[in-house]
Amino acid sequence: MIIPRITFWIAILLGGALLGIYLDARLFAGYLHDVYFHILTLPLGLVLLYAVVLVSRNTGRILARMGRVGDLPRMETNRLVTTGVYSCMRHPMHLGLMFFPLSLALILGSASFIMIIAPAEILLILVMIRFVEEPEAIRKFGDAYIEYMRHVPAFNLKPSCLAMLFKIDAR
């Protein structure tokens, strides 16, 4: 199941970048070569990309350490993790990854990618979570996941939860 997900991410990132560049040439030609626009967007994109990588690394380590029992392929889980950041939100990794398209758009300085495509891709990711990730977790973990859904929101922007999400682990 990992190959289709990787393909999905490559498609939305590469497709968004190419479509953004194409639309910029058609809609925002003045911004295409505006150095001031790029001076503004590049640092924002790099900071956001760092946050995306940090969240992915932190949540990936938690899942690798606590979500696996036995010999499983890399990036697969068979144990429901409900502690740490997973005690306050069900999809902390997806929360970080939702901002991957926007970080790339800002790095590229593509006005149409920033304003049109990245928001559309964020909505697509939310739809994927709702109609692919959640049903898959219910099939995998059954009633335990349904109970978890009752008590823990998909996303949580409370400062205490975000602090766990961005905690830098020295290990």
Residue frames as a rotation matrix with the C-alpha (Angstrom) as fourth column:
MET 1
0.564 0.826 0.000 0.00
0.826 -0.564 0.000 0.00
0.000 0.000 -1.000 0.00
ILE 2
0.199 -0.563 -0.802 3.03
0.376 -0.712 0.593 2.30
-0.905 -0.420 0.070 0.31
ILE 3
-0.708 -0.519 0.480 3.79
0.611 -0.109 0.784 2.52
-0.354 0.848 0.395 -3.44
PRO 4
0.037 0.765 0.643 0.39
0.874 -0.336 0.350 4.06
0.484 0.549 -0.682 -4.34
ARG 5
0.774 0.246 -0.583 0.85
0.557 -0.703 0.442 6.64
-0.301 -0.667 -0.681 -1.56
ILE 6
-0.195 -0.915 -0.353 4.33
0.374 -0.402 0.836 7.60
-0.907 0.031 0.421 -2.73
THR 7
-0.624 0.041 0.781 3.01
0.779 -0.042 0.625 7.84
0.059 0.998 -0.006 -6.29
PHE 8
0.495 0.868 0.047 0.17
0.839 -0.491 0.233 10.06
0.226 -0.076 -0.971 -5.06
TRP 9
0.553 -0.330 -0.765 2.62
0.374 -0.723 0.581 12.44
-0.745 -0.607 -0.277 -3.35
ILE 10
-0.587 -0.798 0.137 4.92
0.449 -0.180 0.875 12.62
-0.674 0.575 0.464 -6.35
ALA 11
-0.338 0.541 0.771 1.95
0.901 -0.052 0.431 13.26
0.273 0.840 -0.469 -8.64
ILE 12
0.718 0.685 -0.125 0.48
0.693 -0.686 0.220 16.09
0.065 -0.245 -0.967 -6.60
LEU 13
0.355 -0.650 -0.672 3.83
0.255 -0.625 0.738 17.77
-0.899 -0.433 -0.056 -5.95
LEU 14
-0.703 -0.654 0.280 5.24
0.410 -0.051 0.910 17.45
-0.581 0.755 0.304 -9.45
GLY 15
-0.224 0.722 0.655 1.87
0.937 -0.026 0.349 18.05
0.269 0.692 -0.670 -11.09
GLY 16
0.698 0.487 -0.524 1.24
0.653 -0.734 0.188 21.08
-0.293 -0.473 -0.831 -8.90
ALA 17
-0.066 -0.825 -0.562 4.64
0.213 -0.562 0.799 22.53
-0.975 -0.067 0.213 -9.70
LEU 18
-0.802 -0.261 0.538 4.27
0.543 0.056 0.838 22.05
-0.249 0.964 0.097 -13.45
LEU 19
0.103 0.920 0.378 0.69
0.942 -0.212 0.259 23.32
0.319 0.329 -0.889 -13.52
GLY 20
0.571 0.063 -0.819 1.71
0.546 -0.774 0.322 26.28
-0.613 -0.631 -0.476 -11.35
ILE 21
-0.488 -0.824 -0.289 4.52
0.226 -0.439 0.870 27.25
-0.843 0.359 0.401 -13.70
TYR 22
-0.653 0.327 0.683 2.20
0.742 0.097 0.663 26.90
0.151 0.940 -0.306 -16.69
LEU 23
0.426 0.904 -0.037 -0.54
0.885 -0.407 0.224 29.00
0.187 -0.128 -0.974 -15.09
ASP 24
0.203 -0.438 -0.876 1.96
0.467 -0.743 0.480 31.60
-0.861 -0.506 0.054 -13.91
ALA 25
-0.813 -0.553 0.184 3.02
0.390 -0.281 0.877 32.13
-0.433 0.784 0.444 -17.50
ARG 26
-0.448 0.739 0.504 -0.64
0.706 -0.054 0.707 32.63
0.549 0.672 -0.497 -18.45
LEU 27
0.530 0.839 -0.121 -2.12
0.690 -0.344 0.637 34.42
0.493 -0.421 -0.761 -15.41
PHE 28
0.905 -0.219 -0.365 0.66
0.187 -0.566 0.803 35.97
-0.382 -0.795 -0.471 -13.36
ALA 29
0.574 -0.716 0.396 3.38
0.679 0.146 -0.720 36.76
0.458 0.682 0.570 -15.88
GLY 30
0.480 -0.378 0.792 4.46
-0.353 -0.909 -0.221 39.82
0.803 -0.173 -0.570 -13.91
TYR 31
0.687 -0.172 0.706 5.24
-0.693 0.136 0.708 37.70
-0.217 -0.976 -0.026 -10.85
LEU 32
0.964 -0.264 -0.012 7.12
0.245 0.909 -0.337 35.04
0.100 0.322 0.941 -12.78
HIS 33
0.127 -0.976 0.175 10.32
0.715 -0.033 -0.699 37.09
0.688 0.214 0.694 -12.81
ASP 34
0.575 0.147 0.805 9.65
-0.321 -0.864 0.387 39.37
0.752 -0.481 -0.450 -9.83
VAL 35
-0.335 -0.832 -0.441 12.70
0.183 0.402 -0.897 38.97
0.924 -0.381 0.017 -7.58
TYR 36
-0.675 0.108 0.730 10.92
-0.669 -0.506 -0.544 40.64
0.311 -0.856 0.414 -4.64
PHE 37
0.482 0.876 -0.028 8.13
-0.823 0.464 0.327 38.09
0.300 -0.135 0.944 -4.76
HIS 38
0.506 -0.377 -0.776 10.71
0.138 0.923 -0.359 35.28
0.852 0.074 0.519 -4.65
ILE 39
-0.624 -0.730 0.279 12.64
-0.125 -0.260 -0.958 36.99
0.772 -0.632 0.071 -1.84
LEU 40
-0.255 0.639 0.725 9.42
-0.961 -0.248 -0.119 36.92
0.104 -0.728 0.678 0.18
THR 41
0.685 0.709 -0.169 8.24
-0.697 0.705 0.130 33.40
0.212 0.029 0.977 -0.69
LEU 42
0.176 -0.682 -0.710 11.53
-0.187 0.684 -0.705 31.46
0.966 0.257 -0.008 -0.63
PRO 43
-0.804 -0.512 0.303 12.33
-0.392 0.075 -0.917 31.86
0.447 -0.856 -0.261 3.11
LEU 44
-0.084 0.855 0.512 8.68
-0.964 0.061 -0.260 31.18
-0.254 -0.515 0.819 4.01
GLY 45
0.668 0.341 -0.661 8.75
-0.598 0.775 -0.204 28.02
0.443 0.531 0.722 1.90
LEU 46
-0.226 -0.845 -0.484 12.01
-0.181 0.524 -0.832 26.82
0.957 -0.100 -0.271 3.42
VAL 47
-0.751 0.024 0.660 10.73
-0.659 -0.093 -0.747 27.34
0.043 -0.995 0.086 6.98
LEU 48
0.300 0.941 0.156 7.48
-0.923 0.328 -0.203 25.56
-0.242 -0.083 0.967 6.15
LEU 49
0.477 -0.201 -0.855 9.38
-0.415 0.807 -0.421 22.71
0.775 0.556 0.302 4.46
TYR 50
-0.676 -0.735 0.058 11.55
-0.347 0.248 -0.904 22.34
0.650 -0.631 -0.423 7.58
ALA 51
-0.408 0.614 0.675 8.36
-0.855 0.002 -0.518 22.10
-0.320 -0.789 0.525 9.69
VAL 52
0.610 0.641 -0.465 6.90
-0.776 0.603 -0.186 19.46
0.161 0.475 0.865 7.33
VAL 53
0.065 -0.684 -0.727 10.10
-0.239 0.696 -0.677 17.38
0.969 0.217 -0.118 7.53
LEU 54
-0.785 -0.368 0.498 10.30
-0.526 -0.027 -0.850 17.77
0.326 -0.930 -0.172 11.31
VAL 55
0.011 0.888 0.459 6.69
-0.935 0.173 -0.311 16.65
-0.356 -0.426 0.832 11.81
SER 56
0.666 0.227 -0.710 7.11
-0.582 0.754 -0.304 13.73
0.467 0.616 0.635 9.41
ARG 57
-0.302 -0.870 -0.391 10.31
-0.258 0.469 -0.845 12.62
0.918 -0.154 -0.366 11.09
ASN 58
-0.735 0.017 0.678 8.89
-0.677 -0.066 -0.733 12.90
0.033 -0.998 0.060 14.61
THR 59
0.255 0.924 0.285 5.64
-0.885 0.342 -0.315 11.10
-0.389 -0.172 0.905 13.87
GLY 60
0.513 -0.141 -0.847 7.36
-0.544 0.709 -0.448 8.51
0.664 0.691 0.288 11.69
ARG 61
-0.608 -0.791 -0.062 9.71
-0.394 0.369 -0.842 7.62
0.689 -0.488 -0.537 14.54
ILE 62
-0.442 0.534 0.721 6.80
-0.821 0.084 -0.565 7.23
-0.362 -0.841 0.401 16.93
LEU 63
0.627 0.737 -0.254 5.00
-0.773 0.545 -0.326 4.90
-0.102 0.400 0.911 14.53
ALA 64
0.197 -0.637 -0.745 8.18
-0.436 0.624 -0.649 2.90
0.878 0.453 -0.155 13.84
ARG 65
-0.777 -0.574 0.260 8.86
-0.443 0.205 -0.873 2.51
0.448 -0.793 -0.413 17.54
MET 66
-0.716 0.529 0.455 5.34
-0.440 0.163 -0.883 1.92
-0.541 -0.833 0.116 18.87
GLY 67
0.181 0.911 -0.371 3.14
-0.871 -0.026 -0.490 0.95
-0.456 0.412 0.789 15.91
ARG 68
0.183 -0.206 -0.961 4.90
-0.731 0.625 -0.273 -2.24
0.657 0.753 -0.036 14.92
VAL 69
0.248 -0.134 0.960 4.87
-0.702 0.658 0.273 -5.69
-0.667 -0.741 0.069 16.44
GLY 70
0.504 -0.113 0.856 6.81
0.369 0.925 -0.095 -8.44
-0.781 0.364 0.508 14.73
ASP 71
-0.611 -0.782 0.124 8.55
0.355 -0.130 0.926 -8.39
-0.708 0.609 0.357 11.39
LEU 72
0.571 0.819 0.056 6.77
0.500 -0.294 -0.814 -5.88
-0.651 0.493 -0.578 9.14
PRO 73
0.070 -0.500 0.863 7.86
0.930 -0.280 -0.238 -4.08
0.361 0.820 0.445 6.00
ARG 74
-0.809 -0.444 -0.385 9.21
0.546 -0.810 -0.214 -0.59
-0.217 -0.383 0.898 6.56
MET 75
-0.896 0.444 0.028 6.50
-0.433 -0.884 0.175 2.08
0.103 0.144 0.984 7.00
GLU 76
-0.126 0.871 -0.475 3.81
-0.034 0.474 0.880 -0.48
0.991 0.127 -0.030 7.89
THR 77
-0.692 -0.020 0.722 2.06
-0.709 -0.168 -0.684 -0.64
0.135 -0.986 0.102 11.26
ASN 78
-0.310 0.645 -0.699 -0.05
0.129 0.757 0.641 -3.22
0.942 0.108 -0.318 13.02
ARG 79
-0.329 0.207 -0.921 -0.55
0.944 0.068 -0.322 -1.60
-0.004 -0.976 -0.218 16.42
LEU 80
0.502 0.602 0.621 -2.80
0.533 -0.781 0.326 1.37
0.681 0.168 -0.713 17.11
VAL 81
-0.614 -0.737 -0.283 -0.76
0.730 -0.392 -0.560 4.20
0.302 -0.550 0.779 18.65
THR 82
0.445 0.841 0.307 -2.76
0.536 -0.525 0.661 6.43
0.717 -0.129 -0.685 20.99
THR 83
0.524 -0.342 -0.780 -0.04
0.733 -0.284 0.617 7.98
-0.433 -0.896 0.102 23.14
GLY 84
-0.590 -0.778 -0.213 2.10
0.599 -0.600 0.530 11.09
-0.541 0.185 0.821 22.78
VAL 85
-0.818 0.255 -0.515 0.94
-0.456 -0.834 0.310 13.36
-0.351 0.488 0.799 19.99
TYR 86
-0.726 0.565 -0.393 -1.45
-0.026 0.548 0.836 10.58
0.687 0.617 -0.384 18.91
SER 87
-0.548 0.556 -0.624 -3.34
0.829 0.262 -0.495 11.11
-0.112 -0.789 -0.605 22.18
CYS 88
-0.286 0.450 -0.846 -4.46
0.140 -0.854 -0.501 14.57
-0.948 -0.262 0.181 21.04
MET 89
0.201 0.433 -0.879 -4.86
-0.864 -0.344 -0.367 14.06
-0.461 0.833 0.305 17.25
ARG 90
0.639 0.173 0.750 -5.36
0.023 0.970 -0.244 11.05
-0.769 0.173 0.615 15.02
HIS 91
0.699 -0.303 0.647 -3.43
0.714 0.241 -0.658 12.30
0.043 0.922 0.385 11.98
PRO 92
0.617 -0.490 -0.616 -0.44
0.019 -0.773 0.634 14.35
-0.786 -0.403 -0.468 13.11
MET 93
-0.453 -0.815 0.361 1.74
0.429 0.155 0.890 13.22
-0.782 0.558 0.279 10.19
HIS 94
-0.103 0.498 0.861 -0.94
0.988 -0.053 0.148 14.17
0.120 0.866 -0.486 7.70
LEU 95
0.825 0.352 -0.443 -1.31
0.443 -0.888 0.120 17.57
-0.351 -0.295 -0.889 9.36
GLY 96
0.058 -0.895 -0.441 2.33
-0.082 -0.445 0.892 18.22
-0.995 -0.015 -0.099 8.58
LEU 97
-0.634 -0.360 0.685 2.22
0.551 0.411 0.726 16.69
-0.543 0.837 -0.063 5.11
MET 98
0.441 0.864 0.243 -0.79
0.840 -0.302 -0.450 18.82
-0.316 0.402 -0.859 4.17
PHE 99
0.773 -0.169 -0.611 1.59
-0.133 -0.986 0.104 21.77
-0.620 0.001 -0.784 4.05
PHE 100
-0.144 -0.848 0.510 4.10
0.470 0.395 0.789 20.05
-0.871 0.353 0.342 1.74
PRO 101
0.130 0.204 0.970 2.48
0.987 -0.117 -0.108 21.39
0.092 0.972 -0.217 -1.47
LEU 102
0.962 0.256 0.092 2.35
0.244 -0.962 0.123 24.92
0.120 -0.096 -0.988 -0.05
SER 103
0.475 -0.859 -0.194 5.99
-0.019 -0.230 0.973 24.77
-0.880 -0.458 -0.125 1.02
LEU 104
-0.277 -0.553 0.786 7.02
0.782 0.345 0.519 23.69
-0.558 0.759 0.337 -2.49
ALA 105
0.474 0.548 0.689 4.83
0.840 -0.517 -0.166 26.41
0.266 0.657 -0.705 -4.02
LEU 106
0.959 -0.147 -0.241 6.47
-0.012 -0.874 0.485 29.05
-0.282 -0.462 -0.841 -1.84
ILE 107
0.085 -0.985 0.151 9.96
0.225 0.166 0.960 27.77
-0.971 -0.047 0.236 -2.64
LEU 108
-0.266 -0.129 0.955 9.19
0.945 0.160 0.285 27.91
-0.190 0.979 0.079 -6.35
GLY 109
-0.710 0.069 -0.701 7.58
0.034 -0.991 -0.132 31.32
-0.704 -0.117 0.701 -5.95
SER 110
-0.856 0.461 0.232 4.68
0.353 0.193 0.916 30.21
0.377 0.866 -0.328 -8.14
ALA 111
-0.802 0.571 0.176 1.73
-0.588 -0.702 -0.401 32.53
-0.105 -0.425 0.899 -7.54
SER 112
0.049 0.895 -0.444 -0.83
-0.844 0.276 0.461 30.16
0.535 0.352 0.768 -9.04
PHE 113
-0.238 -0.193 -0.952 0.60
0.260 0.932 -0.254 27.18
0.936 -0.308 -0.172 -7.14
ILE 114
-0.977 -0.177 -0.118 0.40
0.164 -0.279 -0.946 29.21
0.134 -0.944 0.302 -3.91
MET 115
-0.716 0.698 -0.011 -3.09
-0.624 -0.648 -0.437 30.64
-0.312 -0.306 0.900 -4.43
ILE 116
0.183 0.837 -0.516 -4.91
-0.970 0.240 0.046 27.97
0.162 0.491 0.856 -6.44
ILE 117
0.175 -0.132 -0.976 -3.18
-0.377 0.907 -0.190 24.61
0.910 0.401 0.109 -6.65
ALA 118
-0.823 -0.546 -0.157 -1.76
-0.064 0.363 -0.930 24.13
0.564 -0.755 -0.333 -3.12
PRO 119
-0.566 0.674 0.474 -5.13
-0.753 -0.189 -0.631 24.89
-0.336 -0.714 0.615 -1.46
ALA 120
0.408 0.711 -0.572 -6.81
-0.873 0.487 -0.018 22.45
0.266 0.507 0.820 -3.86
GLU 121
-0.126 -0.544 -0.830 -4.19
-0.180 0.835 -0.520 19.81
0.976 0.084 -0.203 -3.03
ILE 122
-0.914 -0.127 0.385 -4.71
-0.387 -0.009 -0.922 20.39
0.121 -0.992 -0.041 0.71
LEU 123
0.005 0.987 0.162 -8.43
-0.953 0.054 -0.298 19.73
-0.303 -0.152 0.941 0.19
LEU 124
0.373 0.056 -0.926 -7.54
-0.594 0.781 -0.192 16.59
0.713 0.622 0.324 -1.79
ILE 125
-0.679 -0.678 -0.282 -5.39
-0.158 0.510 -0.845 15.39
0.717 -0.529 -0.454 1.13
LEU 126
-0.663 0.518 0.541 -8.29
-0.687 -0.135 -0.714 15.98
-0.297 -0.845 0.445 3.54
VAL 127
0.414 0.815 -0.406 -10.57
-0.909 0.397 -0.129 13.95
0.056 0.422 0.905 1.25
MET 128
-0.012 -0.515 -0.857 -7.94
-0.356 0.803 -0.478 11.19
0.935 0.299 -0.193 1.10
ILE 129
-0.906 -0.311 0.287 -7.77
-0.355 0.190 -0.915 11.08
0.230 -0.931 -0.283 4.90
ARG 130
-0.298 0.892 0.340 -11.55
-0.843 -0.080 -0.531 10.90
-0.447 -0.445 0.776 5.22
PHE 131
0.639 0.712 -0.290 -12.22
-0.750 0.495 -0.439 8.35
-0.170 0.498 0.850 2.49
VAL 132
0.413 -0.549 -0.726 -9.01
-0.247 0.700 -0.670 6.27
0.877 0.456 0.154 2.40
GLU 133
-0.598 -0.792 0.125 -7.01
-0.306 0.081 -0.949 6.57
0.741 -0.606 -0.291 5.62
GLU 134
-0.421 0.487 0.765 -9.89
-0.897 -0.102 -0.429 6.47
-0.131 -0.868 0.480 8.11
PRO 135
0.689 0.705 -0.170 -11.69
-0.722 0.689 -0.068 3.46
0.069 0.169 0.983 6.55
GLU 136
0.225 -0.699 -0.679 -8.35
-0.178 0.656 -0.734 1.64
0.958 0.286 0.023 6.26
ALA 137
-0.738 -0.500 0.453 -7.64
-0.491 -0.065 -0.869 2.25
0.464 -0.863 -0.198 9.97
ILE 138
0.055 0.840 0.541 -11.14
-0.971 0.171 -0.166 1.04
-0.232 -0.516 0.825 10.88
ARG 139
0.749 0.179 -0.638 -10.57
-0.435 0.859 -0.270 -2.16
0.500 0.480 0.721 8.87
LYS 140
-0.113 -0.926 -0.361 -7.16
-0.109 0.373 -0.921 -2.66
0.988 -0.065 -0.143 10.45
PHE 141
-0.920 -0.375 0.112 -7.97
-0.105 -0.040 -0.994 -1.83
0.377 -0.926 -0.002 14.09
GLY 142
-0.379 0.856 -0.351 -11.77
0.631 0.517 0.579 -2.29
0.677 -0.002 -0.736 14.25
ASP 143
0.624 0.770 -0.135 -13.70
0.582 -0.343 0.737 -1.13
0.521 -0.538 -0.662 17.31
ALA 144
0.130 -0.657 -0.743 -10.54
0.876 -0.275 0.396 0.16
-0.464 -0.702 0.540 18.99
TYR 145
-0.834 -0.452 0.318 -10.13
0.552 -0.705 0.445 2.73
0.023 0.547 0.837 16.22
ILE 146
-0.071 0.892 0.447 -13.80
0.462 -0.368 0.807 3.68
0.884 0.264 -0.386 16.26
GLU 147
0.659 0.245 -0.711 -13.53
0.751 -0.166 0.639 4.32
0.039 -0.955 -0.294 20.00
TYR 148
-0.354 -0.880 -0.316 -10.33
0.802 -0.459 0.382 6.31
-0.481 -0.118 0.869 19.40
MET 149
-0.647 0.184 0.740 -12.21
0.524 -0.598 0.606 8.41
0.554 0.780 0.291 16.81
ARG 150
0.425 0.901 -0.086 -14.87
0.648 -0.237 0.724 9.22
0.632 -0.363 -0.685 19.40
HIS 151
0.725 -0.160 -0.670 -12.35
0.605 -0.319 0.730 10.71
-0.330 -0.934 -0.134 21.80
VAL 152
-0.217 -0.907 -0.360 -9.57
0.381 -0.419 0.824 12.12
-0.899 0.041 0.436 19.64
PRO 153
0.692 0.490 -0.530 -10.06
-0.235 -0.541 -0.807 14.63
-0.683 0.683 -0.259 16.80
ALA 154
0.783 -0.399 0.476 -8.41
0.619 0.434 -0.654 14.12
0.054 0.808 0.587 13.43
PHE 155
-0.181 -0.818 0.545 -6.45
0.555 -0.543 -0.631 17.34
0.812 0.188 0.552 13.92
ASN 156
0.700 0.327 -0.635 -5.80
0.714 -0.345 0.609 19.49
-0.020 -0.880 -0.475 16.96
LEU 157
0.165 -0.625 0.763 -4.23
0.430 -0.650 -0.626 22.95
0.887 0.432 0.162 16.90
LYS 158
0.992 0.123 -0.009 -4.04
0.054 -0.366 0.929 23.44
0.111 -0.922 -0.370 20.66
PRO 159
0.444 -0.883 0.153 -0.59
-0.791 -0.467 -0.397 24.73
0.422 0.055 -0.905 21.65
SER 160
0.105 -0.418 0.902 0.08
-0.767 0.543 0.341 21.75
-0.633 -0.728 -0.264 23.93
CYS 161
0.682 0.197 0.704 -0.64
0.216 0.866 -0.452 19.32
-0.698 0.460 0.548 21.10
LEU 162
0.926 -0.371 0.066 1.42
-0.059 -0.315 -0.947 21.29
0.372 0.874 -0.314 18.58
ALA 163
0.316 -0.844 0.433 4.30
-0.948 -0.262 0.180 21.35
-0.039 -0.467 -0.883 21.07
MET 164
0.226 -0.197 0.954 4.28
-0.219 0.944 0.247 17.54
-0.949 -0.265 0.170 21.10
LEU 165
0.904 0.205 0.376 4.09
0.302 0.315 -0.900 17.52
-0.302 0.927 0.223 17.31
PHE 166
0.765 -0.613 0.199 7.18
-0.190 -0.511 -0.838 19.70
0.616 0.603 -0.507 16.90
LYS 167
0.775 -0.497 0.390 9.17
-0.394 0.102 0.914 18.24
-0.494 -0.862 -0.116 19.78
ILE 168
0.390 -0.748 -0.537 12.71
-0.703 0.135 -0.699 17.73
0.595 0.650 -0.473 18.61
ASP 169
0.954 -0.055 0.293 13.87
-0.141 0.781 0.608 14.31
-0.263 -0.622 0.738 19.72
ALA 170
0.261 -0.952 -0.161 17.64
-0.922 -0.295 0.251 13.98
-0.286 0.083 -0.955 20.02
ARG 171
-0.038 -0.276 0.960 17.50
-0.152 0.952 0.268 10.22
-0.988 -0.136 -0.078 19.37
